[in-house]
Amino acid sequence: MAAMNRAKPILSSLRLANSLRSARFPKNSSLNPQMTTIQFSHLAPFSKQLHASISLSIHQNLLFSSQPNSIVEIVLDSEWSKELEHELSSTNPTLTHETVVYILKKLDKDPKKASNFFNWVTNTNGFKPSSAIYSLALRIFANRESMRQFWATITKMEELGFEIDEVTYLTILGVLRNSKMATDVAAWTQLYKKMGKENEMGDLVKKVVQVVTRSDWGSEVERELGQMRISLSDNFILRVLRELKGFPLKALRFFKWVSGCLGYEHNSVTYNAITRVLCRDDSIDEFWSMVKEMKGFGHDMDIDTYIKISRKFQKNKMLKDAVELYELMMDGPYKPSVQECSVLLRTISMNADMNLVFRVVKKHESAGNSLMKTDYDGIHRSLTSVGRFEEAEKIVEEMKVAGYEPDNITYSQLVFGLCKARRLEEAIKVLELMESKGCVPDLKTWTILIKGHFAANEVEKALMCFAKMMEKNCNADADLLDVLVNGFLTQNRIDGANKLVVEMVNKARLRPWQATYKNLIQKLLDERKFEEAMNLLCLMKKHNYPAFPEPFVKYISRFGTVEDAGDFLKALSVKEYPSVSAYLHVFESFFKEGRHSEANDLLFKCPHHIRKHVAVCSLFGSAKSSNAASAAA
């Protein structure tokens, strides 16, 4: 009742009361034929393909694949201890590059356990990490709780002659800055520069890259490279490939040359490195050929490489390749996480390529996983936003089969899509459907509906929806008020917008956004409604927002009176008087507009400490000198 009592004067002020008494949304009218596709009614079963793609088992939960999962499960499921180390050693594991990367990525939110595992695997097990694994470990250790391990790892890298690549440096620099670890930021930056200068391998890498990039690959390039007497290692090859990332085909020629001419046997580390270079549109055939080659030699793509390549594919809209890579990884031992599946689904759904969506879902299902509610929401959102309502409803039906009932998020997405398609009456009926299903529309859903009507230039209907919302005892917030104000302003109904804001503040005790105040103040002053704008400035002050003087000073200097200037300065003050700079701002604006008499009149009415202030005296002295010079001329 209290909310309704507050709503009545607001609705009355908008002159909607009479229309609202007669305006009722139809209760029994049937929907038009189009509406039958979005009622969430019981549908015929999905097509076999769609059902096979989306119908997921919610009972299975296969967390890992077969090989190397014994050690993965042991590490993840246990607290680190001497007993755990003994158990790990007793399994006599042969740890590969891919397995260590996989475990470290699984532990990236637990730096302490990641540190224990890393120390065990390098010191006890005898595994020799590549520079890529060291870089991954540094990214995990870069937080307050594990900085000792972070710096110890860097020391070990220096002993091994490993460098810090630019991407790792920038990533960790951002983490340290965000954590406000200024001392570590300085030390990290200094170390990066020092390692770049002192690393002897870096000079040879630069020479190799210069030879490879300055001309087409041929016998002359191979001859020059052969004369360099290169001492090959994983680290050296990784550094060259990183430098050649902008020249993927030349990087590939170098990769093949070191194995074909120098007899270097590539391994998981170098194969993963070349795939990171080749994952571009202009070398995608070579990428897939290399993936096939590395699989043929018994090497897998490590999970860190997969994540980076998948994100690059998604960023560059190479979605078919992203899906094929996901399917490949899901068929292997190092399966992407559920979160990675969600990220991929969200990206594909945004592009509304449902065939690719269903392929990802099918592969996700084959590993015994089930979609989360957020996954269904993402697919549904993408379909409704492009007007594919029939498919969107089928997704909802499958979501219900999986145990998730439609909620305000689901219905809000449908309302948004219908409003975007200008199917406003159907959007209104969705809210009625929600209530019939026991799902009370929340403020977000009402806001989307009202905003959709404003976007369609249906201002009166938007206001009717707002009134209906208030009748339902659903109180507006700052977001909705901003939508209403912008809707009024697009119709040049500035008085209506101002009246609404004042009523919502005074009657509903609502605190508008600062941007809403500023936008409306600017519009009022553009219409020379100084008094109304001043009232909003006072309301801003009550809500503890910073002063917004710029449009007022500009208006007063052109059109305002001395009294307007005085009222404005008084409204600005937090204490008894505003600051000297506020007075100076007004004085300077008067002078700029050539209104010297108004400036002098205002000065006369100022407090004594303002009139005698050095800056004010200097300003008026300069103005008098300028006037005298102009008169003499």
Salt bridges, closest charged atoms under 4 A:
ASP108 OD1 - LYS109 NZ 3.90
GLU158 OE2 - LYS194 NZ 3.50
GLU159 OE1 - LYS156 NZ 3.92
GLU163 OE1 - ARG239 NH2 3.21
GLU163 OE2 - ARG242 NH2 3.05
GLU198 OE1 - LYS194 NZ 3.38
GLU220 OE2 - ARG223 NH2 2.42
GLU224 OE1 - ARG214 NH2 2.22
ASP282 OD2 - ARG280 NH2 2.85
ASP300 OD1 - LYS295 NZ 2.95
ASP302 OD2 - HIS97 NE2 2.93
ASP304 OD1 - LYS105 NZ 3.66
ASP304 OD2 - ARG139 NH2 3.04
ASP304 OD2 - ARG276 NH2 3.29
ASP304 OD2 - LYS308 NZ 3.22
GLU324 OE2 - LYS320 NZ 2.54
GLU327 OE1 - ARG359 NH2 2.81
ASP331 OD1 - LYS363 NZ 2.94
GLU340 OE2 - ARG311 NH2 2.67
ASP377 OD1 - LYS373 NZ 2.83
GLU391 OE1 - ARG388 NE 2.72
GLU397 OE2 - LYS400 NZ 3.55
ASP407 OD2 - LYS373 NZ 3.15
GLU425 OE2 - LYS461 NZ 3.40
GLU426 OE1 - ARG423 NH2 2.81
GLU435 OE2 - LYS472 NZ 3.29
GLU460 OE2 - ARG493 NH1 3.12
ASP495 OD1 - LYS529 NZ 3.47
GLU563 OE2 - LYS605 NZ 3.24
GLU593 OE2 - ARG558 NE 3.75
GLU598 OE2 - ARG595 NH2 3.43
